[in-house]
């Protein structure tokens, strides 16, 4: 059963998700603690889920897993009843859309993750996408207040972000994943975008998961709120229930959760320190872990004399 107690129209289903970033051999380092574990969540058509948590809590990793960017067991993550990673048609059809991070691309002989700043107009980028409903495209251009004559190498980060969002939303989506996508937008652009997204859920039955640290104007936007800490689900409640149990604003409510979490972490670190337990310790079973000295795009280790693995002294694991 989902957050709102509904049983039908399930769009996102996560069951006992466990995930650890793999090493260069494709397997998690021996003895490593999963980054995401014991995570279960069900969302339905028209849900607008706010995903909150401190930096490093695992929000981006969860969104990327849902977006099919990391492979997990097909039964752990289902989007629209299909495996997010294995069913590539989810993304290619536009039914599943992921928007997050900087707008970047790989450039041959230049590097990876190069910001998109080429000398091209916003019009050429937006109208270069085939098979788009002209009315939807015009609405998005208006909502995001895009000047089609903008040259991407001359505009601000916020203006470039508007073009990115516009292109990402051109195809009508059924599930939308947003990872801090509004961080560069001004107040008007953000408010208009959130209004458009709310309409998409109410009129078309879309599902949106939105991870953000900016809570201005969000009091009445989400239907659900999910709080993650240390890769584990802490709370998953309807927004109405959150308002009933807390008389604080949304920002102050989330702040109280994060402060409690931080205070608990500090208390545990203090106790470990008093007990003489180091913050980082080596594996006691003599296991070896993936070589941290390998660099992207290189066939040789950056550590002289080492092959695919190095001793645990090169990389220690958190106890």
VEXZADREN-515390 format. One line per field, with one value per residue (C-alpha): x, y, z; residue in one letter; residue number from 1. Coordinates in steps of 0.25 Angstrom, whole numbers, padded with zeros to 4 digits. Layout:
# residues N
u	[X:...]
v	[Y:...]
w	[Z:...]
gukol	[A:...]
midren	[NUM:...]
END
This chain:
# residues 319
u	[0000:0005:0007:-0007:-0013:-0017:-0015:-0018:-0010:0004:0014:0027:0030:0043:0044:0055:0065:0080:0091:0106:0114:0122:0137:0144:0141:0126:0125:0124:0136:0137:0131:0126:0113:0102:0100:0085:0078:0065:0058:0043:0033:0021:0015:0003:-0002:-0004:0006:0016:0027:0037:0050:0057:0070:0084:0095:0100:0088:0086:0075:0082:0086:0072:0067:0078:0074:0059:0064:0071:0085:0089:0086:0079:0071:0058:0049:0055:0051:0039:0034:0021:0022:0035:0049:0055:0069:0066:0054:0061:0048:0044:0054:0053:0038:0038:0029:0041:0048:0061:0066:0077:0091:0098:0095:0107:0113:0125:0134:0144:0158:0154:0148:0136:0125:0128:0117:0108:0112:0113:0110:0096:0082:0071:0062:0071:0072:0057:0051:0062:0054:0045:0031:0027:0013:0014:0004:0012:0025:0019:0014:0027:0035:0025:0025:0040:0041:0051:0056:0058:0070:0078:0092:0096:0110:0106:0094:0095:0094:0079:0076:0083:0076:0062:0066:0070:0057:0049:0056:0054:0039:0036:0030:0019:0024:0017:0028:0037:0050:0055:0069:0071:0067:0062:0075:0079:0065:0060:0047:0037:0043:0043:0028:0023:0030:0025:0011:0012:0017:0005:-0004:0003:0000:-0014:-0019:-0010:-0008:0007:0016:0027:0039:0046:0058:0062:0067:0059:0046:0040:0027:0025:0016:0004:0011:0015:0005:0015:0028:0039:0051:0064:0076:0089:0082:0070:0056:0052:0039:0029:0016:0005:0007:-0006:-0001:0012:0004:-0005:0007:0016:0011:0024:0026:0031:0045:0045:0039:0050:0061:0056:0058:0072:0076:0072:0079:0092:0092:0090:0102:0111:0107:0111:0124:0127:0124:0133:0144:0143:0143:0156:0149:0155:0146:0152:0157:0163:0156:0160:0158:0169:0160:0165:0156:0155:0167:0164:0176:0169:0165:0154:0159:0172:0176:0187:0187:0191:0198:0212:0213:0199:0189:0174:0174:0182:0183:0173:0183:0180:0165:0160:0145:0136:0133]
v	[0000:0014:0026:0031:0017:0015:0001:0004:0012:0009:0016:0015:0003:0000:-0013:-0015:-0007:-0010:-0003:-0001:0006:-0005:-0005:-0006:-0021:-0018:-0024:-0016:-0016:-0028:-0024:-0011:-0005:-0003:0012:0009:-0002:-0007:0004:0002:0012:0012:0024:0025:0033:0048:0047:0059:0053:0063:0055:0062:0058:0064:0064:0050:0044:0036:0044:0046:0031:0027:0036:0031:0016:0020:0027:0014:0019:0008:-0007:-0014:-0026:-0024:-0027:-0017:-0005:-0004:0008:0007:-0008:-0009:-0010:0004:-0001:-0013:-0007:0004:0008:0015:0026:0026:0027:0039:0032:0033:0046:0049:0063:0066:0072:0081:0080:0073:0064:0056:0063:0054:0058:0069:0061:0056:0064:0077:0087:0090:0104:0103:0114:0110:0117:0112:0112:0102:0093:0093:0092:0082:0071:0064:0059:0069:0075:0090:0094:0087:0093:0107:0106:0102:0113:0123:0116:0117:0130:0126:0135:0127:0136:0132:0127:0116:0121:0135:0133:0131:0118:0120:0123:0111:0103:0107:0102:0089:0088:0091:0081:0070:0073:0074:0059:0057:0048:0039:0039:0050:0050:0064:0065:0080:0084:0098:0102:0112:0118:0131:0133:0135:0123:0114:0117:0116:0103:0097:0102:0095:0082:0082:0083:0071:0063:0067:0067:0056:0047:0048:0045:0054:0051:0065:0065:0079:0087:0100:0099:0113:0112:0097:0097:0093:0087:0072:0062:0053:0055:0045:0047:0039:0038:0030:0023:0018:0022:0030:0035:0034:0042:0049:0064:0066:0056:0064:0077:0071:0066:0078:0093:0098:0102:0092:0097:0097:0083:0078:0086:0080:0066:0069:0075:0063:0054:0063:0063:0048:0046:0055:0047:0034:0040:0045:0031:0024:0034:0032:0017:0018:0014:0021:0028:0019:0005:-0006:-0019:-0029:-0041:-0038:-0035:-0026:-0015:-0009:0000:0014:0018:0015:0028:0030:0027:0020:0006:0006:0008:0022:0015:0009:-0006:-0009:-0017:-0017:-0018:-0012:-0015:-0009:0001:0009:0010:0008:0005:0012:0002]
w	[0000:-0003:0005:0003:0005:-0010:-0016:-0031:-0041:-0036:-0044:-0035:-0026:-0019:-0010:-0001:-0009:-0006:-0014:-0013:-0024:-0031:-0033:-0047:-0047:-0046:-0032:-0019:-0011:-0001:0013:0008:0015:0005:0002:0000:0008:0013:0005:0001:-0005:-0014:-0021:-0030:-0041:-0038:-0026:-0025:-0015:-0008:-0006:0006:0014:0017:0007:0005:0010:-0004:-0011:-0024:-0024:-0022:-0033:-0042:-0039:-0042:-0055:-0059:-0058:-0049:-0050:-0038:-0037:-0046:-0035:-0026:-0035:-0044:-0051:-0058:-0056:-0063:-0059:-0059:-0063:-0073:-0080:-0089:-0095:-0082:-0085:-0100:-0100:-0091:-0081:-0071:-0070:-0061:-0060:-0051:-0049:-0059:-0074:-0079:-0090:-0094:-0105:-0112:-0109:-0100:-0088:-0080:-0074:-0082:-0079:-0091:-0095:-0110:-0119:-0123:-0121:-0111:-0123:-0131:-0118:-0115:-0129:-0132:-0124:-0134:-0132:-0121:-0119:-0124:-0113:-0102:-0107:-0108:-0094:-0088:-0095:-0089:-0075:-0074:-0081:-0091:-0102:-0114:-0119:-0107:-0110:-0100:-0099:-0095:-0085:-0070:-0063:-0060:-0074:-0079:-0068:-0074:-0088:-0081:-0074:-0086:-0094:-0084:-0082:-0097:-0097:-0088:-0077:-0067:-0057:-0055:-0046:-0042:-0035:-0030:-0044:-0040:-0032:-0043:-0046:-0041:-0032:-0044:-0053:-0041:-0037:-0051:-0053:-0041:-0045:-0058:-0052:-0042:-0054:-0061:-0049:-0047:-0061:-0067:-0055:-0055:-0044:-0039:-0029:-0026:-0018:-0013:-0002:-0006:0001:-0002:-0008:-0006:0006:-0003:-0015:-0010:-0007:0000:0007:0008:0017:0015:0024:0023:0011:0019:0018:0031:0028:0017:0019:0012:0013:0021:0032:0033:0034:0045:0053:0052:0054:0047:0033:0023:0024:0039:0040:0031:0038:0051:0045:0040:0053:0061:0051:0052:0067:0067:0058:0066:0079:0073:0068:0081:0088:0078:0080:0095:0093:0085:0072:0060:0050:0039:0041:0032:0029:0039:0030:0021:0009:-0002:-0008:-0022:-0026:-0023:-0032:-0045:-0053:-0063:-0078:-0074:-0076:-0065:-0051:-0045:-0034:-0039:-0038:-0035:-0043:-0042:-0027:-0016:-0001:0008:0013:0000:0004:0017:0020:0030:0042]
gukol	[X:X:X:X:X:X:X:X:X:X:X:X:X:X:X:X:X:X:X:X:X:X:X:X:X:X:X:X:X:X:X:X:X:X:X:X:X:X:X:X:X:X:X:X:X:X:X:X:X:X:X:X:X:X:X:X:X:X:X:X:X:X:X:X:X:X:X:X:X:X:X:X:X:X:X:X:X:X:X:X:X:X:X:X:X:X:X:X:X:X:X:X:X:X:X:X:X:X:X:X:X:X:X:X:X:X:X:X:X:X:X:X:X:X:X:X:X:X:X:X:X:X:X:X:X:X:X:X:X:X:X:X:X:X:X:X:X:X:X:X:X:X:X:X:X:X:X:X:X:X:X:X:X:X:X:X:X:X:X:X:X:X:X:X:X:X:X:X:X:X:X:X:X:X:X:X:X:X:X:X:X:X:X:X:X:X:X:X:X:X:X:X:X:X:X:X:X:X:X:X:X:X:X:X:X:X:X:X:X:X:X:X:X:X:X:X:X:X:X:X:X:X:X:X:X:X:X:X:X:X:X:X:X:X:X:X:X:X:X:X:X:X:X:X:X:X:X:X:X:X:X:X:X:X:X:X:X:X:X:X:X:X:X:X:X:X:X:X:X:X:X:X:X:X:X:X:X:X:X:X:X:X:X:X:X:X:X:X:X:X:X:X:X:X:X:X:X:X:X:X:X:X:X:X:X:X:X:X:X:X:X:X:X:X:X:X:X:X:X]
midren	[1:2:3:4:5:6:7:8:9:10:11:12:13:14:15:16:17:18:19:20:21:22:23:24:25:26:27:28:29:30:31:32:33:34:35:36:37:38:39:40:41:42:43:44:45:46:47:48:49:50:51:52:53:54:55:56:57:58:59:60:61:62:63:64:65:66:67:68:69:70:71:72:73:74:75:76:77:78:79:80:81:82:83:84:85:86:87:88:89:90:91:92:93:94:95:96:97:98:99:100:101:102:103:104:105:106:107:108:109:110:111:112:113:114:115:116:117:118:119:120:121:122:123:124:125:126:127:128:129:130:131:132:133:134:135:136:137:138:139:140:141:142:143:144:145:146:147:148:149:150:151:152:153:154:155:156:157:158:159:160:161:162:163:164:165:166:167:168:169:170:171:172:173:174:175:176:177:178:179:180:181:182:183:184:185:186:187:188:189:190:191:192:193:194:195:196:197:198:199:200:201:202:203:204:205:206:207:208:209:210:211:212:213:214:215:216:217:218:219:220:221:222:223:224:225:226:227:228:229:230:231:232:233:234:235:236:237:238:239:240:241:242:243:244:245:246:247:248:249:250:251:252:253:254:255:256:257:258:259:260:261:262:263:264:265:266:267:268:269:270:271:272:273:274:275:276:277:278:279:280:281:282:283:284:285:286:287:288:289:290:291:292:293:294:295:296:297:298:299:300:301:302:303:304:305:306:307:308:309:310:311:312:313:314:315:316:317:318:319]
END
